[in-house]
Amino acid sequence: MNNTATIDLPVPETSLGHSELPDRTADCELTRRIDTLTFRQVRDLNIARNADRVILHGRAKSYYVKQLATHAVLDLMPGIAIENSICVVH
């Protein structure tokens, strides 16, 4: 008699589909990814999303940090339109 059971575990996603996760979960993941890639150098980060666009607001001390924030979104949501409205302040 075979008493083995199989358990199907979910496979972690490396990118967020446009509607795969609830808004709050996706926003938290985006925020965490931006914080990680920019070493928390985006201040007052705010993320707005709709079906086809991500809009970033906040403040950064360099254009490089602003660019890193864009790449963080693209890492998780490839192909989505991004409006990066992060202000660079010196």
C-alpha positions as CSV (number, residue, x, y, z in Angstrom):
1,M,0.0,0.0,0.0
2,N,1.4,3.4,-1.0
3,N,0.7,6.1,1.7
4,T,2.5,9.0,0.0
5,A,0.8,12.2,-0.6
6,T,1.7,15.0,-3.0
7,I,1.4,18.6,-2.2
8,D,1.4,21.2,-4.9
9,L,3.2,24.3,-3.7
10,P,2.7,27.6,-5.4
11,V,5.7,28.7,-7.5
12,P,6.8,32.2,-6.6
13,E,6.3,34.8,-9.4
14,T,9.3,36.9,-10.5
15,S,7.1,39.5,-12.1
16,L,3.7,40.9,-11.3
17,G,1.1,40.5,-14.0
18,H,-1.1,43.5,-14.5
19,S,-3.9,41.9,-12.5
20,E,-2.3,38.9,-10.9
21,L,-2.2,40.3,-7.4
22,P,-4.6,42.4,-5.4
23,D,-3.7,46.1,-5.6
24,R,-2.4,46.4,-2.1
25,T,-0.1,43.4,-2.4
26,A,1.3,44.6,-5.7
27,D,1.8,48.1,-4.4
28,C,3.7,46.8,-1.4
29,E,5.9,44.6,-3.6
30,L,6.6,47.6,-5.9
31,T,7.4,49.8,-2.9
32,R,9.7,47.2,-1.5
33,R,11.5,46.7,-4.8
34,I,12.0,50.4,-5.3
35,D,13.3,50.8,-1.8
36,T,15.7,47.9,-2.3
37,L,17.1,49.1,-5.7
38,T,17.4,52.7,-4.7
39,F,18.7,52.0,-1.2
40,R,15.7,53.9,0.2
41,Q,16.8,57.1,-1.5
42,V,13.3,58.0,-2.9
43,R,11.5,60.1,-0.3
44,D,7.7,60.4,0.0
45,L,7.3,57.6,-2.5
46,N,3.7,57.2,-3.7
47,I,2.6,54.7,-6.4
48,A,-0.6,55.1,-8.4
49,R,-1.7,52.4,-10.7
50,N,-4.5,51.7,-13.2
51,A,-4.9,48.9,-15.7
52,D,-2.1,49.9,-18.0
53,R,0.1,52.4,-16.2
54,V,2.2,52.9,-13.1
55,I,2.7,56.5,-11.9
56,L,5.6,57.2,-9.5
57,H,5.7,60.3,-7.2
58,G,8.3,61.2,-4.7
59,R,11.7,63.0,-4.3
60,A,15.2,61.8,-5.1
61,K,18.6,63.5,-4.9
62,S,19.7,62.3,-8.4
63,Y,18.4,61.3,-11.8
64,Y,20.2,58.0,-11.3
65,V,18.0,57.2,-8.3
66,K,14.9,58.2,-10.4
67,Q,16.1,55.9,-13.2
68,L,16.6,53.0,-10.7
69,A,13.0,53.4,-9.5
70,T,11.8,53.0,-13.2
71,H,13.9,49.9,-13.5
72,A,12.5,48.5,-10.3
73,V,8.9,48.7,-11.7
74,L,10.0,47.2,-15.0
75,D,11.6,44.3,-13.2
76,L,8.3,43.4,-11.6
77,M,5.9,44.5,-14.4
78,P,7.7,44.2,-17.7
79,G,6.0,46.0,-20.6
80,I,3.8,48.3,-18.5
81,A,3.8,52.0,-19.2
82,I,5.5,54.0,-16.4
83,E,5.1,57.7,-15.7
84,N,8.0,58.6,-13.5
85,S,7.0,61.9,-11.8
86,I,9.7,61.6,-9.1
87,C,11.2,65.1,-8.6
88,V,15.0,65.4,-8.5
89,V,16.0,67.8,-5.7
90,H,19.5,68.8,-4.9
